[in-house]
Amino acid sequence: MSNSKIVIQFICYSPRIYSGFDKYNLELSKVLKSRGYNSVFVFSDIIEVQPIIDDLISESVIIEFITTKNKLTILRDIVKLFIKYKPAIVHAHFKNYIQLLTAVLSLIFGSRYFISFHTTISLLSLAEYRKKKGVLKIHLLKLYYRFLLFASKNVICISEAIKTQFCVFSGSDSAKIKCLYLGVNLQTNLKSKTQLRRLLSLPEDDFLLCNISAVEPIKGLEILIKAVDILKNKLNLKDFKFCHIGGLRVERTENILYRENLYKQVKELQLENEFLWLGHRNDISEILSAFDIYVHPSRMEGLPVAIMEACSQSLPVLGTRVGGIPEIIHHNINGYLISQESTEELAEILIKLIPNKQLQQRMGKESFKIFEERFNIKTQTKLLVDTYLILS
């Protein structure tokens, strides 16, 4: 190990499920290994999903943890990691404080530094943000982004929408700012749709819609519930189910109350038979073909891996015109884009699409083409490794 070239991925979150992002990182470690680089993954706290640990270890990935919220202790622990591994490449994700620390330390230790932005900066425009937060706040934010540009080889945005917003908020159109999509595996299912539905205890003959998301307000799950109410009680749609996969990503009071209100909403509207909660699952790519349509009504997104996974399974996809969603869902081609918060629009599209098997099949085929062209994990991880090493 002492003679190996090291890449440290500062992921710094605690996986609750075996997500598409985790699988992407596993594939990334394989590609790096084939190029002579060993990977160190840094997480927060613990990993609750043992298969993630097992798969990373099988690829000789070293797993480290930052288990404190004290910023001085975090600084100490990260300095120790730099001293221990002397990384050739450092890639930081998610947490601003850790992004800043790793940027500074990469300059000191001579590591090639990369940073990824996985979600849009704000729901507000630059002018709205300045008005709400003040001139000083926007100035400090711009200085922060300019420093990251200075310290990094590339600022990697996972969608064109994020890249555009980063350019606006940083006040820079530097060539260092790069859009690079994530990717998902092509999962070949050995089970039929009927077998999968039996496995999930779902009705074999009903029309099944699906959403995969964390239970938090930004995901717009109450919009789905209201749409199901319209489909059942106003448009008289029968023999259908809406299935939600996911759970709490972070157990904040806000999210717990949101979950309880969703349960209450389903009960009050008497939708217990139509809106089904399937909870956390680690086999999403294996079970997606049990469903007929995928729906994603988020209020804010970077580039949802769940929609990529739905495309890989040839599903028609519906989603809001926010963030990078329009880069996966091409309106009237592989699905439909809907206006944010528009429950009625969602229900109207569904009532037209559900009976039209031919249109579903055509859109599903287009979804698969888009997956192959843009979001295949093999292609996308190779592009990231090429980005790392072209600057070597």
C-alpha positions as a Markdown table, in Angstrom:
| # | Residue | x | y | z |
|---|---|---|---|---|
| 1 | Met | 0.0 | 0.0 | 0.0 |
| 2 | Ser | 2.9 | 2.4 | 0.7 |
| 3 | Asn | 3.9 | 2.4 | -2.9 |
| 4 | Ser | 0.3 | 2.7 | -4.2 |
| 5 | Lys | -1.3 | 5.8 | -5.6 |
| 6 | Ile | -4.2 | 6.8 | -3.4 |
| 7 | Val | -7.5 | 8.5 | -4.2 |
| 8 | Ile | -9.5 | 9.7 | -1.1 |
| 9 | Gln | -13.2 | 10.1 | -1.6 |
| 10 | Phe | -14.6 | 12.4 | 1.1 |
| 11 | Ile | -18.2 | 11.2 | 0.8 |
| 12 | Cys | -19.0 | 12.1 | 4.5 |
| 13 | Tyr | -22.5 | 10.8 | 4.8 |
| 14 | Ser | -24.0 | 7.7 | 6.4 |
| 15 | Pro | -25.7 | 5.3 | 3.9 |
| 16 | Arg | -29.1 | 4.1 | 5.0 |
| 17 | Ile | -29.7 | 2.0 | 1.9 |
| 18 | Tyr | -27.5 | 0.6 | -0.9 |
| 19 | Ser | -28.2 | 3.6 | -3.2 |
| 20 | Gly | -27.4 | 4.2 | -6.8 |
| 21 | Phe | -24.7 | 6.6 | -5.7 |
| 22 | Asp | -23.0 | 3.9 | -3.5 |
| 23 | Lys | -23.0 | 1.5 | -6.5 |
| 24 | Tyr | -21.5 | 4.3 | -8.7 |
| 25 | Asn | -18.7 | 4.8 | -6.2 |
| 26 | Leu | -18.1 | 1.0 | -6.0 |
| 27 | Glu | -17.7 | 0.9 | -9.8 |
| 28 | Leu | -15.5 | 4.0 | -9.7 |
| 29 | Ser | -13.2 | 2.2 | -7.3 |
| 30 | Lys | -12.9 | -0.7 | -9.7 |
| 31 | Val | -11.9 | 1.5 | -12.6 |
| 32 | Leu | -9.4 | 3.3 | -10.5 |
| 33 | Lys | -7.9 | 0.0 | -9.3 |
| 34 | Ser | -7.5 | -1.0 | -13.0 |
| 35 | Arg | -5.5 | 2.2 | -13.5 |
| 36 | Gly | -3.2 | 1.5 | -10.5 |
| 37 | Tyr | -4.9 | 3.7 | -7.9 |
| 38 | Asn | -6.3 | 2.5 | -4.6 |
| 39 | Ser | -9.4 | 4.1 | -3.1 |
| 40 | Val | -10.1 | 5.4 | 0.4 |
| 41 | Phe | -13.7 | 6.2 | 1.2 |
| 42 | Val | -14.4 | 8.5 | 4.1 |
| 43 | Phe | -17.9 | 8.3 | 5.6 |
| 44 | Ser | -19.7 | 9.9 | 8.5 |
| 45 | Asp | -20.6 | 7.9 | 11.6 |
| 46 | Ile | -21.4 | 4.3 | 10.6 |
| 47 | Ile | -22.6 | 2.4 | 7.5 |
| 48 | Glu | -25.9 | 0.7 | 8.3 |
| 49 | Val | -25.9 | -1.5 | 5.2 |
| 50 | Gln | -23.4 | -4.4 | 5.5 |
| 51 | Pro | -23.4 | -5.2 | 1.8 |
| 52 | Ile | -21.8 | -1.8 | 1.1 |
| 53 | Ile | -19.0 | -2.6 | 3.4 |
| 54 | Asp | -18.6 | -6.1 | 2.0 |
| 55 | Asp | -18.5 | -4.9 | -1.6 |
| 56 | Leu | -16.0 | -2.1 | -0.9 |
| 57 | Ile | -13.7 | -4.4 | 1.0 |
| 58 | Ser | -13.9 | -7.0 | -1.9 |
| 59 | Glu | -12.5 | -4.3 | -4.1 |
| 60 | Ser | -9.7 | -3.5 | -1.6 |
| 61 | Val | -11.3 | -0.1 | -0.8 |
| 62 | Ile | -10.1 | 1.3 | 2.6 |
| 63 | Ile | -13.0 | 2.6 | 4.7 |
| 64 | Glu | -12.5 | 5.5 | 7.2 |
| 65 | Phe | -15.0 | 7.4 | 9.3 |
| 66 | Ile | -15.4 | 10.9 | 10.7 |
| 67 | Thr | -17.5 | 10.3 | 13.8 |
| 68 | Thr | -17.7 | 13.8 | 15.3 |
| 69 | Lys | -19.5 | 17.0 | 14.6 |
| 70 | Asn | -16.9 | 19.1 | 16.4 |
| 71 | Lys | -15.2 | 21.1 | 13.7 |
| 72 | Leu | -11.7 | 21.2 | 15.3 |
| 73 | Thr | -11.8 | 17.5 | 15.8 |
| 74 | Ile | -12.9 | 17.0 | 12.2 |
| 75 | Leu | -9.9 | 19.2 | 11.1 |
| 76 | Arg | -7.6 | 17.1 | 13.2 |
| 77 | Asp | -9.0 | 13.8 | 11.8 |
| 78 | Ile | -8.7 | 15.0 | 8.2 |
| 79 | Val | -5.2 | 16.2 | 8.6 |
| 80 | Lys | -4.3 | 12.7 | 10.0 |
| 81 | Leu | -5.9 | 11.1 | 6.9 |
| 82 | Phe | -3.7 | 13.3 | 4.6 |
| 83 | Ile | -0.6 | 12.4 | 6.6 |
| 84 | Lys | -1.5 | 8.7 | 6.6 |
| 85 | Tyr | -2.3 | 8.3 | 3.0 |
| 86 | Lys | -0.5 | 11.2 | 1.2 |
| 87 | Pro | -3.3 | 11.1 | -1.5 |
| 88 | Ala | -2.5 | 11.8 | -5.1 |
| 89 | Ile | -6.1 | 12.7 | -5.7 |
| 90 | Val | -8.8 | 14.0 | -3.3 |
| 91 | His | -12.4 | 14.3 | -4.3 |
| 92 | Ala | -14.9 | 16.0 | -1.9 |
| 93 | His | -18.7 | 15.7 | -1.8 |
| 94 | Phe | -21.6 | 17.3 | 0.0 |
| 95 | Lys | -20.5 | 19.0 | 3.3 |
| 96 | Asn | -19.3 | 22.6 | 2.8 |
| 97 | Tyr | -17.0 | 22.6 | 5.8 |
| 98 | Ile | -15.2 | 19.4 | 4.7 |
| 99 | Gln | -15.0 | 20.7 | 1.2 |
| 100 | Leu | -13.3 | 23.8 | 2.4 |
| 101 | Leu | -10.9 | 21.9 | 4.7 |
| 102 | Thr | -10.0 | 19.4 | 2.0 |
| 103 | Ala | -9.4 | 22.1 | -0.5 |
| 104 | Val | -6.9 | 23.9 | 1.8 |
| 105 | Leu | -5.2 | 20.7 | 2.7 |
| 106 | Ser | -4.9 | 19.5 | -0.9 |
| 107 | Leu | -3.0 | 22.7 | -1.7 |
| 108 | Ile | -0.7 | 22.2 | 1.3 |
| 109 | Phe | -0.1 | 18.5 | 0.5 |
| 110 | Gly | 0.1 | 18.8 | -3.2 |
| 111 | Ser | -2.9 | 16.6 | -3.9 |
| 112 | Arg | -5.0 | 17.0 | -7.1 |
| 113 | Tyr | -8.3 | 18.3 | -5.8 |
| 114 | Phe | -11.8 | 17.7 | -7.2 |
| 115 | Ile | -15.1 | 18.7 | -5.8 |
| 116 | Ser | -18.6 | 17.6 | -6.8 |
| 117 | Phe | -21.9 | 19.5 | -6.4 |
| 118 | His | -24.8 | 17.1 | -6.3 |
| 119 | Thr | -27.7 | 19.5 | -5.9 |
| 120 | Thr | -28.7 | 23.0 | -7.0 |
| 121 | Ile | -27.5 | 25.8 | -4.8 |
| 122 | Ser | -30.8 | 27.4 | -4.1 |
| 123 | Leu | -34.4 | 27.4 | -5.2 |
| 124 | Leu | -34.0 | 31.2 | -5.5 |
| 125 | Ser | -32.5 | 33.1 | -8.4 |
| 126 | Leu | -29.3 | 35.1 | -7.8 |
| 127 | Ala | -31.3 | 38.3 | -7.5 |
| 128 | Glu | -33.8 | 36.7 | -5.1 |
| 129 | Tyr | -31.0 | 35.2 | -3.0 |
| 130 | Arg | -29.3 | 38.6 | -2.8 |
| 131 | Lys | -32.5 | 40.2 | -1.7 |
| 132 | Lys | -33.3 | 37.6 | 0.9 |
| 133 | Lys | -29.8 | 37.0 | 2.3 |
| 134 | Gly | -28.1 | 40.3 | 1.7 |
| 135 | Val | -25.2 | 41.6 | -0.3 |
| 136 | Leu | -22.6 | 40.4 | 2.3 |
| 137 | Lys | -23.9 | 36.8 | 2.2 |
| 138 | Ile | -23.8 | 36.6 | -1.6 |
| 139 | His | -20.3 | 38.2 | -1.6 |
| 140 | Leu | -19.0 | 35.6 | 0.9 |
| 141 | Leu | -20.6 | 32.8 | -1.1 |
| 142 | Lys | -19.0 | 34.0 | -4.3 |
| 143 | Leu | -15.6 | 34.2 | -2.5 |
| 144 | Tyr | -16.1 | 30.6 | -1.3 |
| 145 | Tyr | -16.8 | 29.3 | -4.8 |
| 146 | Arg | -13.9 | 31.3 | -6.3 |
| 147 | Phe | -11.6 | 29.7 | -3.7 |
| 148 | Leu | -12.8 | 26.2 | -4.6 |
| 149 | Leu | -12.2 | 27.0 | -8.3 |
| 150 | Phe | -8.7 | 28.2 | -7.4 |
| 151 | Ala | -7.9 | 25.1 | -5.3 |
| 152 | Ser | -9.4 | 22.5 | -7.6 |
| 153 | Lys | -8.5 | 20.9 | -10.9 |
| 154 | Asn | -12.2 | 20.7 | -11.7 |
| 155 | Val | -15.5 | 21.6 | -10.0 |
| 156 | Ile | -17.7 | 18.8 | -11.1 |
| 157 | Cys | -21.5 | 19.4 | -11.4 |
| 158 | Ile | -23.7 | 16.4 | -11.8 |
| 159 | Ser | -26.1 | 18.2 | -14.2 |
| 160 | Glu | -26.0 | 21.1 | -16.6 |
| 161 | Ala | -28.6 | 22.8 | -14.4 |
| 162 | Ile | -26.2 | 22.7 | -11.4 |
| 163 | Lys | -23.3 | 23.9 | -13.6 |
| 164 | Thr | -25.3 | 26.9 | -14.9 |
| 165 | Gln | -26.3 | 27.9 | -11.4 |
| 166 | Phe | -22.7 | 27.5 | -10.1 |
| 167 | Cys | -21.5 | 29.7 | -12.9 |
| 168 | Val | -24.1 | 32.4 | -12.0 |
| 169 | Phe | -23.5 | 32.3 | -8.2 |
| 170 | Ser | -19.7 | 32.1 | -8.5 |
| 171 | Gly | -19.6 | 34.8 | -11.2 |
| 172 | Ser | -17.3 | 32.6 | -13.3 |
| 173 | Asp | -17.5 | 30.7 | -16.5 |
| 174 | Ser | -14.1 | 29.0 | -15.9 |
| 175 | Ala | -13.3 | 25.9 | -18.0 |
| 176 | Lys | -12.6 | 24.2 | -14.7 |
| 177 | Ile | -16.4 | 24.0 | -14.2 |
| 178 | Lys | -17.5 | 20.7 | -15.7 |
| 179 | Cys | -20.7 | 18.8 | -16.0 |
| 180 | Leu | -20.3 | 15.0 | -15.6 |
| 181 | Tyr | -23.3 | 12.8 | -15.1 |
| 182 | Leu | -23.5 | 9.9 | -12.6 |
| 183 | Gly | -24.5 | 6.5 | -13.9 |
| 184 | Val | -26.3 | 3.4 | -13.0 |
| 185 | Asn | -25.9 | -0.3 | -13.7 |
| 186 | Leu | -27.9 | -2.2 | -16.3 |
| 187 | Gln | -29.7 | -4.8 | -14.2 |
| 188 | Thr | -30.8 | -7.9 | -16.0 |
| 189 | Asn | -33.8 | -9.3 | -14.2 |
| 190 | Leu | -34.2 | -13.0 | -14.1 |
| 191 | Lys | -37.7 | -12.7 | -12.5 |
| 192 | Ser | -40.8 | -11.8 | -14.5 |
| 193 | Lys | -43.0 | -8.9 | -13.6 |
| 194 | Thr | -45.5 | -11.3 | -12.0 |
| 195 | Gln | -42.8 | -13.0 | -10.0 |
| 196 | Leu | -41.5 | -9.6 | -8.7 |
| 197 | Arg | -45.0 | -8.5 | -7.7 |
| 198 | Arg | -45.5 | -11.7 | -5.8 |
| 199 | Leu | -42.1 | -11.1 | -4.1 |
| 200 | Leu | -43.3 | -7.6 | -3.1 |
| 201 | Ser | -46.8 | -8.8 | -2.1 |
| 202 | Leu | -48.3 | -6.5 | -4.7 |
| 203 | Pro | -51.4 | -7.2 | -6.8 |
| 204 | Glu | -50.4 | -9.0 | -10.0 |
| 205 | Asp | -53.0 | -7.4 | -12.3 |
| 206 | Asp | -53.2 | -3.8 | -11.0 |
| 207 | Phe | -51.5 | -0.9 | -12.7 |
| 208 | Leu | -48.5 | 0.1 | -10.5 |
| 209 | Leu | -46.9 | 3.5 | -10.3 |
| 210 | Cys | -43.7 | 4.1 | -8.3 |
| 211 | Asn | -41.7 | 6.7 | -6.7 |
| 212 | Ile | -38.3 | 6.3 | -4.9 |
| 213 | Ser | -37.2 | 9.1 | -2.6 |
| 214 | Ala | -36.3 | 10.1 | 0.9 |
| 215 | Val | -39.3 | 11.1 | 3.1 |
| 216 | Glu | -38.7 | 14.8 | 3.3 |
| 217 | Pro | -40.6 | 17.9 | 2.2 |
| 218 | Ile | -38.4 | 18.7 | -0.8 |
| 219 | Lys | -39.4 | 15.4 | -2.5 |
| 220 | Gly | -43.1 | 16.5 | -2.8 |
| 221 | Leu | -44.7 | 13.3 | -1.6 |
| 222 | Glu | -47.9 | 15.0 | -0.7 |
| 223 | Ile | -48.3 | 16.0 | -4.3 |
| 224 | Leu | -48.4 | 12.3 | -5.2 |
| 225 | Ile | -51.0 | 11.6 | -2.5 |
| 226 | Lys | -53.2 | 14.4 | -3.8 |
| 227 | Ala | -52.8 | 13.0 | -7.4 |
| 228 | Val | -53.8 | 9.6 | -6.2 |
| 229 | Asp | -56.9 | 11.1 | -4.6 |
| 230 | Ile | -57.8 | 12.8 | -7.9 |
| 231 | Leu | -57.3 | 9.6 | -9.9 |
| 232 | Lys | -59.5 | 7.6 | -7.5 |
| 233 | Asn | -62.2 | 9.9 | -6.5 |
| 234 | Lys | -62.6 | 12.4 | -9.3 |
| 235 | Leu | -61.4 | 10.5 | -12.4 |
| 236 | Asn | -62.7 | 7.1 | -11.2 |
| 237 | Leu | -59.6 | 5.2 | -12.0 |
| 238 | Lys | -59.7 | 1.7 | -10.7 |
| 239 | Asp | -57.3 | -1.2 | -10.2 |
| 240 | Phe | -54.1 | 0.9 | -9.6 |
| 241 | Lys | -51.6 | 1.4 | -6.8 |
| 242 | Phe | -49.0 | 4.0 | -6.1 |
| 243 | Cys | -46.0 | 2.6 | -4.4 |
| 244 | His | -43.4 | 4.6 | -2.5 |
| 245 | Ile | -40.0 | 3.2 | -1.8 |
| 246 | Gly | -37.8 | 5.0 | 0.7 |
| 247 | Gly | -37.8 | 6.3 | 4.3 |
| 248 | Leu | -36.1 | 8.9 | 6.4 |
| 249 | Arg | -32.7 | 9.8 | 5.2 |
| 250 | Val | -32.0 | 12.1 | 8.2 |
| 251 | Glu | -34.1 | 11.8 | 11.4 |
| 252 | Arg | -34.7 | 15.4 | 11.9 |
| 253 | Thr | -37.9 | 16.6 | 13.7 |
| 254 | Glu | -39.0 | 18.3 | 10.5 |
| 255 | Asn | -38.8 | 15.0 | 8.5 |
| 256 | Ile | -40.4 | 12.9 | 11.2 |
| 257 | Leu | -43.4 | 15.3 | 11.4 |
| 258 | Tyr | -43.6 | 15.4 | 7.6 |
| 259 | Arg | -43.8 | 11.6 | 7.5 |
| 260 | Glu | -46.5 | 11.5 | 10.1 |
| 261 | Asn | -48.5 | 14.1 | 8.2 |
| 262 | Leu | -48.2 | 12.1 | 5.0 |
| 263 | Tyr | -49.6 | 9.0 | 6.8 |
| 264 | Lys | -52.4 | 11.1 | 8.2 |
| 265 | Gln | -53.2 | 12.5 | 4.8 |
| 266 | Val | -53.4 | 9.0 | 3.2 |
| 267 | Lys | -55.7 | 7.9 | 6.0 |
| 268 | Glu | -58.0 | 11.0 | 5.9 |
| 269 | Leu | -58.4 | 10.6 | 2.1 |
| 270 | Gln | -59.1 | 6.9 | 2.6 |
| 271 | Leu | -56.3 | 5.9 | 0.2 |
| 272 | Glu | -54.8 | 3.1 | 2.3 |
| 273 | Asn | -55.5 | 0.6 | -0.4 |
| 274 | Glu | -54.1 | 2.8 | -3.2 |
| 275 | Phe | -51.0 | 4.4 | -1.7 |
| 276 | Leu | -48.6 | 1.8 | -0.4 |
| 277 | Trp | -45.4 | 2.4 | 1.6 |
| 278 | Leu | -42.7 | -0.2 | 0.7 |
| 279 | Gly | -40.0 | 1.4 | 3.0 |
| 280 | His | -36.3 | 1.2 | 2.6 |
| 281 | Arg | -35.0 | -1.3 | 0.1 |
| 282 | Asn | -31.5 | -2.2 | -1.1 |
| 283 | Asp | -32.6 | -4.0 | -4.3 |
| 284 | Ile | -34.2 | -1.1 | -6.2 |
| 285 | Ser | -32.7 | -1.8 | -9.6 |
| 286 | Glu | -33.7 | -5.5 | -9.2 |
| 287 | Ile | -37.4 | -4.7 | -8.5 |
| 288 | Leu | -38.1 | -1.6 | -10.7 |
| 289 | Ser | -39.4 | -3.7 | -13.6 |
| 290 | Ala | -42.4 | -4.7 | -11.4 |
| 291 | Phe | -43.8 | -1.3 | -12.0 |
| 292 | Asp | -45.4 | 0.4 | -15.0 |
| 293 | Ile | -44.6 | 4.1 | -14.6 |
| 294 | Tyr | -42.1 | 6.0 | -12.5 |
| 295 | Val | -43.1 | 9.5 | -11.1 |
| 296 | His | -40.8 | 12.0 | -9.4 |
| 297 | Pro | -42.5 | 15.3 | -8.2 |
| 298 | Ser | -39.5 | 16.9 | -6.4 |
| 299 | Arg | -39.3 | 20.6 | -5.6 |
| 300 | Met | -35.5 | 20.6 | -5.9 |
| 301 | Glu | -33.1 | 18.2 | -7.5 |
| 302 | Gly | -29.6 | 17.8 | -8.8 |
| 303 | Leu | -29.9 | 14.8 | -11.0 |
| 304 | Pro | -32.0 | 12.0 | -9.5 |
| 305 | Val | -30.3 | 8.6 | -9.7 |
| 306 | Ala | -33.7 | 7.0 | -9.2 |
| 307 | Ile | -35.0 | 8.3 | -12.5 |
| 308 | Met | -31.8 | 7.0 | -14.2 |
| 309 | Glu | -32.6 | 3.6 | -12.7 |
| 310 | Ala | -36.2 | 3.7 | -14.0 |
| 311 | Cys | -34.9 | 4.5 | -17.5 |
| 312 | Ser | -32.5 | 1.6 | -17.3 |
| 313 | Gln | -35.6 | -0.6 | -16.7 |
| 314 | Ser | -37.4 | 0.9 | -19.7 |
| 315 | Leu | -40.1 | 2.7 | -17.7 |
| 316 | Pro | -41.9 | 5.8 | -18.9 |
| 317 | Val | -40.9 | 8.6 | -16.5 |
| 318 | Leu | -42.7 | 11.7 | -15.2 |
| 319 | Gly | -41.1 | 14.5 | -13.2 |
| 320 | Thr | -41.1 | 18.2 | -12.4 |
| 321 | Arg | -39.2 | 20.8 | -14.4 |
| 322 | Val | -36.6 | 21.4 | -11.7 |
| 323 | Gly | -32.8 | 21.0 | -11.5 |
| 324 | Gly | -31.4 | 18.3 | -13.8 |
| 325 | Ile | -34.7 | 16.4 | -14.2 |
| 326 | Pro | -35.3 | 17.7 | -17.8 |
| 327 | Glu | -31.8 | 16.3 | -18.7 |
| 328 | Ile | -33.2 | 12.8 | -18.1 |
| 329 | Ile | -36.9 | 13.2 | -18.9 |
| 330 | His | -37.4 | 14.4 | -22.4 |
| 331 | His | -40.9 | 15.8 | -22.7 |
| 332 | Asn | -43.2 | 13.7 | -24.9 |
| 333 | Ile | -40.3 | 11.4 | -25.7 |
| 334 | Asn | -39.6 | 9.1 | -22.8 |
| 335 | Gly | -42.1 | 10.7 | -20.5 |
| 336 | Tyr | -43.6 | 14.0 | -19.4 |
| 337 | Leu | -42.4 | 17.0 | -17.5 |
| 338 | Ile | -44.9 | 18.7 | -15.2 |
| 339 | Ser | -45.0 | 22.1 | -13.5 |
| 340 | Gln | -43.8 | 22.2 | -9.9 |
| 341 | Glu | -46.6 | 21.7 | -7.4 |
| 342 | Ser | -49.2 | 20.9 | -10.2 |
| 343 | Thr | -51.2 | 18.0 | -8.8 |
| 344 | Glu | -53.9 | 18.4 | -11.3 |
| 345 | Glu | -51.5 | 18.3 | -14.2 |
| 346 | Leu | -49.9 | 15.2 | -12.9 |
| 347 | Ala | -53.2 | 13.4 | -12.5 |
| 348 | Glu | -54.4 | 14.5 | -16.0 |
| 349 | Ile | -51.2 | 13.1 | -17.6 |
| 350 | Leu | -51.5 | 9.8 | -15.7 |
| 351 | Ile | -55.1 | 9.3 | -16.6 |
| 352 | Lys | -54.2 | 9.6 | -20.3 |
| 353 | Leu | -51.0 | 7.5 | -20.1 |
| 354 | Ile | -52.2 | 4.6 | -18.0 |
| 355 | Pro | -54.6 | 3.1 | -20.5 |
| 356 | Asn | -52.2 | 3.7 | -23.4 |
| 357 | Lys | -50.0 | 0.6 | -23.4 |
| 358 | Gln | -48.5 | 1.4 | -26.8 |
| 359 | Leu | -47.4 | 4.8 | -25.7 |
| 360 | Gln | -46.0 | 3.4 | -22.5 |
| 361 | Gln | -43.9 | 0.9 | -24.5 |
| 362 | Arg | -42.6 | 3.5 | -26.9 |
| 363 | Met | -41.6 | 5.9 | -24.1 |
| 364 | Gly | -40.0 | 3.0 | -22.2 |
| 365 | Lys | -37.8 | 2.2 | -25.2 |
| 366 | Glu | -36.8 | 5.8 | -25.4 |
| 367 | Ser | -36.0 | 5.8 | -21.7 |
| 368 | Phe | -33.6 | 2.9 | -22.2 |
| 369 | Lys | -31.9 | 4.7 | -25.1 |
| 370 | Ile | -31.4 | 7.8 | -22.9 |
| 371 | Phe | -29.9 | 5.6 | -20.2 |
| 372 | Glu | -27.5 | 3.9 | -22.6 |
| 373 | Glu | -26.4 | 7.2 | -24.2 |
| 374 | Arg | -26.0 | 9.3 | -21.0 |
| 375 | Phe | -26.2 | 7.4 | -17.8 |
| 376 | Asn | -24.5 | 4.0 | -18.2 |
| 377 | Ile | -22.3 | 3.5 | -15.1 |
| 378 | Lys | -19.4 | 1.9 | -17.1 |
| 379 | Thr | -19.2 | 5.0 | -19.4 |
| 380 | Gln | -19.6 | 7.6 | -16.7 |
| 381 | Thr | -17.1 | 6.2 | -14.2 |
| 382 | Lys | -14.5 | 5.9 | -17.0 |
| 383 | Leu | -15.1 | 9.6 | -17.9 |
| 384 | Leu | -14.5 | 10.6 | -14.2 |
| 385 | Val | -11.3 | 8.6 | -14.0 |
| 386 | Asp | -10.2 | 10.1 | -17.2 |
| 387 | Thr | -10.9 | 13.5 | -15.7 |
| 388 | Tyr | -8.8 | 12.7 | -12.7 |
| 389 | Leu | -5.8 | 11.4 | -14.7 |
| 390 | Ile | -5.7 | 13.7 | -17.7 |
| 391 | Leu | -4.3 | 16.3 | -15.3 |
| 392 | Ser | -1.7 | 14.0 | -13.9 |
